Amino acid sequence: MFVCKAGSHIVNISSMGGVQGSSKFPGLAAYSASKGAVSILTECMAEELKEEGVKVNALALGAVQTDMLAKAFPDYEAPLSAAEMAQYIGRFLIEGHLFYNGKVLPVSLNTP
């Protein structure tokens, strides 16, 4: 068990691959299943920590231009850079708990 103080915000990073109804790609079954598990973990943690005033959310990221994406899909260029996504995540870490708790939020410029 970990200890968080009231007002804390835990943000898990998931993927659109782990969101029900989104596009799936061959060879990514284990990756997508593990990201789906992060979503359920987020919902459970939010419930378990709400009495302590700790908020828990997950961001299900869409395509971001990273080394991993380039290796998996060499001909694809993502609409966002890693730096752009990092800025968004940073803002969400600070402000997301004001609006959400126990949510898995898609963060994607593409339609899943």
ABEGO torsion letter per residue (X at the ends): XBBBBBGBBBBBBBBAAABBGBBBBBGAAAAAAAAAAAAAAAAAAAAAAAAAGBBBBBBBBBBBBBAAAAAABAABBBABBAAAAAAAAAAAAAAAAAABBGBBBBBBABBX
